[in-house]
Amino acid sequence: MARTVTVPGPPPHRWLGRRRNAHEYAVDPVGYTARLYHEHGPVAGLVQGDRKQVFAFGLEHNRAVLTRGDTFHTVLEYAIPQGIRDARRGIGLLNMNGPEHRQARRVATPSFKPQAALTHRGLIARLAAEEVDSWTPGEPFDLTDRMRRLTLRIACLCFFGADIADRADHIGRMVQDMLALRYFASSIRYFPFDLPGTPYRRLLTVIRRLDDALADIIEARRAGGDRPDLLQSLMDARDDGRGFSDDQLVGQLTTLLVAGHETSSNTLAWTLLLLSQHPAEYDELLADLPEQPGTDFTFPASLDHVLKETLRLLPPGPNTSRIAVQPTAIGGHEIPAWCQIVTSKFATHRDPAVFPEPLRFRPGRWATARPSLYEYLPYGAGPHACIGAAFADLEMKTVLAAVLGRYRLDPAPGAVVSRQVGLMMAPKGPVPVIARPRSDPAPPRTALAGDIHDMVDLDGETRWRLGWQ
C-alpha cells in the first residue's frame, strides 16, 4: 500500500463545513470538478483530506479506475435509497457489479453488436422523417423537447416493436416522470419516506407503473410469438444455457430506456446547436448529405467527425463515479473502502496535448486524431462501458441526416443555452429554434446566450473558460 499523503482540495466551508462543498458540487458538477482539476492537480478531494469523495483526472487514472471492476464498483446501486431498490422488479447493467454484472453482460452483448443495431436503421429513419415532417418552417419549437420525444419513440419501437406503437407515448411519459424526479435529488435522498405528496412517494409510484407496463409487454410477447426487436433478442439470449428472467428483463429495459434515450437526445440537441454557431462546418456537412436521404447511403466521414467532436466537447455524462469496495491507492494516496472516486470525461477531453485548441469546435481534427481509449471516452471504458454505443451512434447519425437533409436549424433570437447536469448533461430548459429549408440562403448567425460559452469557444475570444483557455 502506498504511504499516506493528504489528498489536496479546497477547505470546507467556514460555517457549513463539507456539506456546503457537497451542495456546490451537486448544483454544478462540471464547474466544481473543473476547479478541482485546475487548482489541486490530478487527485483531489471534495475538500482537503477528504476520504469520502476523491476526484482522479487523466489517462492513467481513467484506466486504473474504470478497468478494475472488482475494486471500483458502479456507484448507482449504493446511492439509491433502500425503499426504491425494494420496489423495483429488477436492475440493469448500469447498477450491477461483480459476477452478476459479468454474466448479464455476456447474455446481453450479442443484442448490441453493430450488425444487430443496423437492423433498426430503416425504422429509425422512418421515425426521424415523421418528426421532421411535423415541423413548420419559420415557426419556433423547443429543440430539446422534440429530440427527447423522438428518441423515446425510437427506443420504444426499436426495443419493443411496432405492435405496441400506441403505448410508446404512455411509456415515454413515465420515463420522463422518472427522470424529472431523479433518484439522487436531495428531496429523495434525504427524505426517503413513503408519505402522501412527497417526491419519494411519486417516484415509487412511477417506478411501479413503469415496471408493470414493461412486465405486461414481456408477458404478451411470450404468448404472442417472435418479433424482430431488441426485446425478443434479449428474451432469446443465453449464456451457458442461462437467459434473463422476466424481472431481469424489466430491469434491463428500464435502464436502456432511461439512460439510452437521454444520451442520444441531449447529444442531438448539442450537435445541432453547435452547428448553428459554426456556418463553415455546417455548410461542409450539408454538402456531403443528400436531401431527404434514404436508408441505403453511407454516412459521410464529415458526419462522423461532427458527432465525435460534439461528444468530445459536451460528453453525455461529464463525470463518472465509482465506489471503492476495498482499500486501494490512487496517485500515491491511500483510498479507504467505501470512498467514492470520480473521473471526468469533461476534463480528459480538454487536454491540449491530445486535442489542440481544446475549446474550439473543430470536427476536422478527427481526420487525423487517434486518441487512446482512455483519452477519449464519451461512452465510458472498461467493463461498464456503454453497451448501447453502436445503437446510439447509428441512431444519432440517422436522425442528423434526416434533419439536415431537409432543414437548417437556427436558434430563435434571445435563445439561452446553459447546462443542466442530472443523470446526463442536458441543455437547461426550453431551447427555441427555427427550421428553415436548407435551400434557403443561410441567415446571419444568431448568437447564443448562456453558460455554453464557458464550455465551448463560440466567439473566438481568448479568455479563460472554466479554467481552460
C-alpha positions as CSV (number, residue, x, y, z in Angstrom):
1,M,0.0,0.0,0.0
2,A,1.3,3.5,-0.8
3,R,2.3,5.8,2.0
4,T,-0.4,8.1,3.4
5,V,-0.4,11.5,1.6
6,T,-3.1,14.0,2.4
7,V,-5.4,14.4,-0.5
8,P,-5.3,18.1,-1.7
9,G,-8.6,20.0,-2.1
10,P,-10.4,23.2,-1.1
11,P,-11.1,23.9,2.5
12,P,-14.5,23.0,3.9
13,H,-17.0,25.9,4.1
14,R,-16.3,28.2,7.1
15,W,-19.7,27.7,8.6
16,L,-21.4,24.8,7.0
17,G,-18.3,22.5,6.5
18,R,-18.2,19.8,4.0
19,R,-22.0,19.8,3.4
20,R,-21.7,23.2,1.7
21,N,-19.0,21.9,-0.7
22,A,-21.1,18.9,-1.4
23,H,-24.1,21.2,-2.2
24,E,-21.9,23.3,-4.6
25,Y,-20.8,20.1,-6.4
26,A,-24.4,18.9,-6.7
27,V,-25.6,22.2,-8.1
28,D,-22.8,22.4,-10.7
29,P,-20.7,19.2,-11.0
30,V,-18.9,20.4,-14.1
31,G,-17.9,23.8,-12.7
32,Y,-16.8,22.3,-9.3
33,T,-14.9,19.5,-10.9
34,A,-13.1,21.9,-13.2
35,R,-11.9,24.0,-10.3
36,L,-10.6,20.9,-8.5
37,Y,-8.7,19.9,-11.7
38,H,-7.0,23.2,-12.2
39,E,-6.4,24.2,-8.6
40,H,-5.4,20.9,-7.0
41,G,-4.0,18.6,-9.6
42,P,-4.5,15.0,-10.8
43,V,-6.0,13.8,-7.5
44,A,-8.2,16.0,-5.3
45,G,-10.8,15.6,-2.6
46,L,-14.2,17.2,-2.5
47,V,-12.5,19.0,0.4
48,Q,-8.9,18.8,1.6
49,G,-8.1,15.5,3.1
50,D,-11.4,14.0,2.1
51,R,-11.8,10.3,2.5
52,K,-15.4,10.1,1.2
53,Q,-15.2,11.6,-2.3
54,V,-12.0,11.8,-4.3
55,F,-11.5,13.0,-7.9
56,A,-8.9,11.4,-10.2
57,F,-8.0,13.0,-13.5
58,G,-6.1,11.9,-16.6
59,L,-5.5,8.9,-18.8
60,E,-3.7,6.7,-16.2
61,H,-6.3,7.3,-13.5
62,N,-9.1,6.7,-16.0
63,R,-7.5,3.4,-16.9
64,A,-7.0,2.4,-13.3
65,V,-10.5,3.3,-12.0
66,L,-12.6,2.2,-15.0
67,T,-10.9,-1.1,-15.7
68,R,-10.7,-2.5,-12.2
69,G,-14.3,-3.6,-11.8
70,D,-13.7,-5.8,-8.8
71,T,-12.2,-2.9,-6.8
72,F,-14.3,0.0,-8.1
73,H,-18.0,-0.7,-8.3
74,T,-20.5,1.4,-10.2
75,V,-22.0,3.7,-7.6
76,L,-25.6,3.7,-8.6
77,E,-26.9,0.8,-6.6
78,Y,-25.2,2.1,-3.4
79,A,-26.7,5.6,-3.7
80,I,-30.3,4.6,-4.3
81,P,-32.5,4.5,-1.2
82,Q,-33.3,1.0,0.0
83,G,-37.1,1.5,-0.4
84,I,-36.6,2.3,-4.1
85,R,-34.3,-0.8,-4.5
86,D,-37.0,-2.9,-2.9
87,A,-39.8,-1.5,-5.1
88,R,-38.1,-2.4,-8.4
89,R,-38.7,-5.7,-10.2
90,G,-35.1,-5.9,-11.5
91,I,-32.0,-3.8,-12.2
92,G,-30.0,-3.1,-15.4
93,L,-26.3,-3.3,-16.3
94,L,-25.5,0.2,-15.0
95,N,-26.5,-0.9,-11.5
96,M,-24.8,-4.3,-11.5
97,N,-21.3,-5.3,-10.2
98,G,-19.2,-8.4,-9.9
99,P,-20.1,-11.8,-11.3
100,E,-23.8,-10.8,-11.6
101,H,-22.8,-8.0,-14.0
102,R,-20.4,-10.1,-16.0
103,Q,-22.9,-12.8,-16.6
104,A,-25.7,-10.3,-17.5
105,R,-23.4,-8.5,-19.9
106,R,-22.4,-11.7,-21.7
107,V,-26.1,-12.5,-22.1
108,A,-26.9,-9.0,-23.5
109,T,-23.8,-8.3,-25.6
110,P,-24.9,-10.1,-28.8
111,S,-28.1,-8.0,-29.0
112,F,-26.0,-4.8,-29.1
113,K,-23.3,-5.7,-31.7
114,P,-23.1,-3.2,-34.6
115,Q,-24.7,-5.6,-37.1
116,A,-27.6,-6.0,-34.7
117,A,-28.0,-2.2,-34.5
118,L,-28.2,-2.0,-38.3
119,T,-31.4,-4.0,-38.4
120,H,-33.1,-0.9,-36.8
121,R,-31.9,1.7,-39.3
122,G,-35.0,1.7,-41.5
123,L,-37.3,2.1,-38.6
124,I,-35.2,4.9,-37.1
125,A,-35.1,6.7,-40.5
126,R,-38.9,6.5,-40.8
127,L,-39.5,7.8,-37.3
128,A,-37.0,10.7,-37.8
129,A,-38.7,11.6,-41.1
130,E,-42.1,11.7,-39.4
131,E,-40.7,14.0,-36.8
132,V,-39.1,16.4,-39.3
133,D,-42.3,16.3,-41.4
134,S,-44.2,17.7,-38.4
135,W,-42.1,20.9,-38.3
136,T,-43.4,24.2,-39.7
137,P,-40.7,26.2,-41.4
138,G,-40.2,29.6,-39.7
139,E,-42.1,28.6,-36.6
140,P,-40.1,28.3,-33.4
141,F,-40.1,25.0,-31.5
142,D,-38.3,23.6,-28.5
143,L,-35.4,21.5,-29.8
144,T,-34.7,19.6,-26.6
145,D,-38.3,18.6,-26.2
146,R,-38.6,17.4,-29.8
147,M,-35.3,15.4,-29.7
148,R,-36.3,13.8,-26.4
149,R,-39.7,12.8,-27.7
150,L,-38.2,11.4,-30.9
151,T,-35.5,9.3,-29.2
152,L,-38.1,8.0,-26.7
153,R,-40.3,6.9,-29.6
154,I,-37.3,5.3,-31.3
155,A,-36.4,3.5,-28.1
156,C,-39.9,2.2,-27.5
157,L,-40.4,0.9,-31.1
158,C,-36.9,-0.5,-31.6
159,F,-36.9,-2.1,-28.2
160,F,-40.5,-3.4,-28.1
161,G,-41.6,-3.5,-31.7
162,A,-44.3,-1.8,-33.8
163,D,-47.0,-3.9,-32.1
164,I,-47.1,-1.5,-29.1
165,A,-46.7,1.7,-31.0
166,D,-49.9,3.1,-29.4
167,R,-48.3,2.7,-26.0
168,A,-45.0,4.4,-26.7
169,D,-46.2,7.8,-25.6
170,H,-47.6,6.4,-22.3
171,I,-44.3,4.6,-21.5
172,G,-42.4,7.7,-22.6
173,R,-44.3,9.9,-20.1
174,M,-43.5,7.6,-17.3
175,V,-39.8,7.6,-18.2
176,Q,-39.9,11.4,-18.3
177,D,-41.6,11.5,-14.9
178,M,-38.9,9.3,-13.5
179,L,-36.1,11.5,-14.9
180,A,-37.8,14.6,-13.6
181,L,-37.9,13.2,-10.0
182,R,-34.3,11.7,-10.2
183,Y,-33.1,9.0,-7.8
184,F,-30.4,11.3,-6.4
185,A,-32.4,14.5,-5.8
186,S,-31.9,15.9,-2.3
187,S,-35.6,15.7,-1.6
188,I,-35.5,12.0,-2.2
189,R,-32.1,11.1,-0.8
190,Y,-32.6,13.0,2.5
191,F,-36.3,12.4,2.9
192,P,-36.9,8.8,1.8
193,F,-40.3,8.4,3.4
194,D,-43.3,7.0,1.7
195,L,-45.8,9.7,2.6
196,P,-48.5,11.4,0.5
197,G,-47.4,14.3,-1.6
198,T,-43.6,13.6,-1.2
199,P,-41.3,13.3,-4.2
200,Y,-40.3,9.9,-2.8
201,R,-43.9,8.6,-3.0
202,R,-44.2,10.0,-6.6
203,L,-41.0,8.2,-7.6
204,L,-42.1,4.9,-6.1
205,T,-45.4,5.2,-7.9
206,V,-43.9,5.8,-11.3
207,I,-41.3,3.1,-10.8
208,R,-44.0,0.5,-10.1
209,R,-46.2,1.7,-13.0
210,L,-43.3,1.6,-15.5
211,D,-42.2,-1.8,-14.2
212,D,-45.8,-3.1,-14.5
213,A,-46.1,-1.8,-18.1
214,L,-42.9,-3.4,-19.2
215,A,-43.8,-6.7,-17.4
216,D,-47.2,-6.7,-19.3
217,I,-45.3,-6.3,-22.6
218,I,-42.9,-9.1,-21.8
219,E,-45.8,-11.4,-20.8
220,A,-47.7,-10.6,-24.0
221,R,-44.6,-11.3,-26.1
222,R,-44.1,-14.7,-24.5
223,A,-47.7,-15.5,-25.5
224,G,-47.6,-13.9,-28.9
225,G,-44.6,-15.1,-30.8
226,D,-41.3,-13.7,-32.1
227,R,-40.8,-10.0,-33.2
228,P,-37.7,-8.5,-34.8
229,D,-36.8,-6.1,-31.9
230,L,-34.4,-5.8,-29.0
231,L,-36.8,-7.3,-26.5
232,Q,-37.1,-10.5,-28.5
233,S,-33.3,-10.6,-28.9
234,L,-32.8,-10.3,-25.1
235,M,-35.5,-12.9,-24.4
236,D,-33.8,-15.4,-26.7
237,A,-30.2,-14.6,-25.5
238,R,-28.4,-17.3,-23.5
239,D,-25.0,-17.7,-21.8
240,D,-24.2,-21.2,-20.8
241,G,-27.9,-22.0,-21.2
242,R,-29.0,-19.2,-18.9
243,G,-31.0,-16.2,-20.0
244,F,-32.9,-13.4,-18.3
245,S,-35.9,-13.9,-16.2
246,D,-38.9,-11.6,-16.7
247,D,-37.9,-9.4,-13.8
248,Q,-34.4,-9.2,-15.0
249,L,-35.7,-8.2,-18.4
250,V,-37.7,-5.4,-16.8
251,G,-34.6,-4.1,-15.1
252,Q,-32.5,-4.2,-18.3
253,L,-35.3,-2.5,-20.4
254,T,-35.8,0.2,-17.8
255,T,-32.2,1.1,-17.7
256,L,-31.9,1.1,-21.5
257,L,-35.0,3.4,-21.8
258,V,-33.9,5.9,-19.2
259,A,-30.2,6.1,-20.0
260,G,-30.3,5.3,-23.7
261,H,-32.7,7.9,-25.0
262,E,-31.4,10.7,-22.7
263,T,-27.9,10.2,-24.0
264,S,-29.0,10.4,-27.7
265,S,-31.5,13.3,-27.3
266,N,-29.0,15.5,-25.5
267,T,-26.2,14.9,-27.9
268,L,-28.5,15.5,-30.9
269,A,-29.6,18.9,-29.4
270,W,-26.0,19.9,-28.6
271,T,-24.8,18.9,-32.1
272,L,-27.5,20.9,-33.9
273,L,-26.8,23.9,-31.7
274,L,-23.0,23.7,-32.2
275,L,-23.5,23.5,-36.0
276,S,-25.7,26.6,-35.9
277,Q,-22.8,28.5,-34.4
278,H,-20.3,27.3,-37.0
279,P,-21.6,28.1,-40.5
280,A,-18.5,26.8,-42.3
281,E,-18.7,23.4,-40.7
282,Y,-22.4,23.4,-41.2
283,D,-22.1,24.0,-44.9
284,E,-19.3,21.4,-45.3
285,L,-21.6,18.8,-43.7
286,L,-24.6,19.8,-45.8
287,A,-22.5,19.4,-49.0
288,D,-21.9,15.7,-48.0
289,L,-25.5,14.9,-47.2
290,P,-28.2,14.2,-49.7
291,E,-31.6,15.8,-49.4
292,Q,-34.2,13.5,-47.9
293,P,-31.7,10.7,-47.5
294,G,-32.9,7.1,-47.6
295,T,-31.5,4.2,-45.6
296,D,-29.0,2.8,-48.1
297,F,-26.5,5.6,-48.3
298,T,-23.2,5.6,-46.5
299,F,-22.8,8.1,-43.7
300,P,-20.1,10.6,-44.8
301,A,-16.9,11.0,-42.7
302,S,-17.8,14.6,-42.0
303,L,-21.0,13.4,-40.1
304,D,-18.9,11.1,-38.0
305,H,-16.4,13.9,-37.3
306,V,-19.2,16.3,-36.2
307,L,-20.7,13.8,-33.9
308,K,-17.3,12.8,-32.4
309,E,-16.5,16.5,-31.8
310,T,-19.8,17.1,-30.0
311,L,-19.2,14.1,-27.8
312,R,-15.7,15.4,-27.0
313,L,-16.8,18.9,-26.0
314,L,-20.1,18.0,-24.4
315,P,-20.0,14.4,-23.3
316,P,-23.4,13.0,-22.2
317,G,-22.1,12.0,-18.7
318,P,-19.3,14.6,-17.9
319,N,-18.3,12.7,-14.7
320,T,-18.2,9.0,-13.9
321,S,-18.4,7.8,-10.3
322,R,-17.2,4.6,-8.8
323,I,-17.0,3.4,-5.2
324,A,-14.0,1.6,-3.8
325,V,-15.2,-1.6,-2.2
326,Q,-11.8,-2.3,-0.7
327,P,-8.8,-0.2,0.4
328,T,-6.6,0.9,-2.6
329,A,-4.3,3.6,-3.8
330,I,-4.6,6.3,-6.5
331,G,-1.7,8.6,-7.4
332,G,0.2,8.0,-4.1
333,H,-2.9,8.5,-2.0
334,E,-4.5,5.8,0.2
335,I,-8.2,5.4,-0.6
336,P,-10.3,3.7,2.1
337,A,-13.1,1.3,1.3
338,W,-16.4,3.0,0.5
339,C,-14.8,6.1,-0.8
340,Q,-16.4,7.4,-4.0
341,I,-14.0,8.0,-6.9
342,V,-15.0,10.5,-9.6
343,T,-13.3,10.6,-13.0
344,S,-14.0,13.3,-15.5
345,K,-14.6,12.9,-19.3
346,F,-15.1,16.7,-19.4
347,A,-11.6,17.4,-18.2
348,T,-10.0,14.5,-20.1
349,H,-11.4,15.7,-23.4
350,R,-9.8,19.1,-22.9
351,D,-6.2,18.0,-22.7
352,P,-4.4,20.4,-25.2
353,A,-1.6,17.8,-25.7
354,V,-4.2,15.4,-27.2
355,F,-6.7,17.9,-28.6
356,P,-5.1,21.2,-29.7
357,E,-7.4,24.2,-29.3
358,P,-9.4,22.1,-26.9
359,L,-12.3,24.6,-26.5
360,R,-12.9,25.0,-30.2
361,F,-15.5,23.0,-32.2
362,R,-13.1,21.5,-34.9
363,P,-14.7,18.4,-36.5
364,G,-11.9,18.3,-39.0
365,R,-9.4,17.2,-36.2
366,W,-10.9,13.7,-36.4
367,A,-9.5,13.2,-39.9
368,T,-6.2,12.6,-38.1
369,A,-6.8,12.4,-34.4
370,R,-6.3,9.0,-32.8
371,P,-6.7,9.3,-29.1
372,S,-6.4,6.3,-26.9
373,L,-9.5,4.7,-25.3
374,Y,-8.7,6.5,-22.0
375,E,-8.1,9.9,-23.6
376,Y,-11.5,10.0,-25.5
377,L,-14.3,8.0,-23.8
378,P,-17.7,9.5,-24.4
379,Y,-19.4,6.2,-23.8
380,G,-17.0,5.2,-20.9
381,A,-14.5,2.4,-20.9
382,G,-13.8,-0.9,-19.1
383,P,-16.4,-3.4,-18.0
384,H,-19.2,-0.8,-17.6
385,A,-18.7,0.9,-21.0
386,C,-22.0,1.7,-22.6
387,I,-23.3,-1.5,-24.2
388,G,-25.6,0.5,-26.5
389,A,-22.9,2.7,-28.1
390,A,-23.3,1.2,-31.6
391,F,-27.1,1.7,-31.5
392,A,-26.7,5.3,-30.2
393,D,-24.2,6.1,-32.9
394,L,-26.4,4.7,-35.7
395,E,-29.5,6.4,-34.2
396,M,-27.9,9.8,-33.9
397,K,-26.3,9.7,-37.4
398,T,-29.6,8.7,-38.9
399,V,-31.6,11.4,-37.2
400,L,-29.0,14.1,-38.0
401,A,-29.1,13.0,-41.7
402,A,-32.9,13.3,-41.7
403,V,-32.9,16.7,-40.1
404,L,-30.0,18.2,-42.2
405,G,-31.4,16.7,-45.3
406,R,-34.4,19.0,-45.0
407,Y,-33.6,21.9,-42.8
408,R,-31.1,24.3,-41.4
409,L,-31.8,24.9,-37.7
410,D,-31.1,28.3,-36.2
411,P,-31.6,29.4,-32.6
412,A,-34.5,31.8,-32.1
413,P,-33.4,35.3,-31.2
414,G,-32.6,35.5,-27.5
415,A,-32.1,31.7,-27.0
416,V,-30.3,30.9,-23.8
417,V,-28.3,27.6,-23.8
418,S,-26.9,26.5,-20.4
419,R,-26.0,23.2,-18.9
420,Q,-28.1,21.1,-16.5
421,V,-26.4,18.1,-15.1
422,G,-28.6,15.3,-13.7
423,L,-28.3,11.8,-14.9
424,M,-26.8,13.3,-18.0
425,M,-25.7,16.8,-19.1
426,A,-28.5,18.4,-21.0
427,P,-29.4,21.8,-22.3
428,K,-31.3,23.6,-19.5
429,G,-34.9,24.5,-20.1
430,P,-36.5,25.1,-23.5
431,V,-34.2,25.9,-26.4
432,P,-36.3,27.5,-29.1
433,V,-35.0,27.0,-32.7
434,I,-36.4,27.8,-36.1
435,A,-36.3,25.4,-39.1
436,R,-35.5,26.9,-42.5
437,P,-35.4,24.9,-45.7
438,R,-31.8,24.1,-46.4
439,S,-32.1,25.5,-49.9
440,D,-32.7,29.0,-48.4
441,P,-29.8,31.3,-48.1
442,A,-28.1,30.9,-44.8
443,P,-29.2,33.8,-42.4
444,P,-26.7,35.7,-40.3
445,R,-25.6,33.6,-37.3
446,T,-27.9,34.0,-34.3
447,A,-25.7,34.2,-31.2
448,L,-26.5,32.2,-28.1
449,A,-26.6,33.4,-24.6
450,G,-25.9,31.2,-21.6
451,D,-23.1,29.3,-20.0
452,I,-22.4,27.2,-23.1
453,H,-19.8,29.9,-23.6
454,D,-18.0,28.6,-20.5
455,M,-17.7,25.2,-22.1
456,V,-17.1,26.0,-25.8
457,D,-15.3,28.9,-27.5
458,L,-18.1,30.1,-29.9
459,D,-16.8,33.6,-30.3
460,G,-13.1,33.3,-30.9
461,E,-12.3,35.4,-27.9
462,T,-9.2,34.5,-25.9
463,R,-10.3,34.1,-22.3
464,W,-10.4,31.5,-19.6
465,R,-13.4,29.2,-19.6
466,L,-13.8,27.0,-16.5
467,G,-10.0,27.1,-16.2
468,W,-9.1,26.3,-19.8
469,Q,-8.0,28.8,-22.5
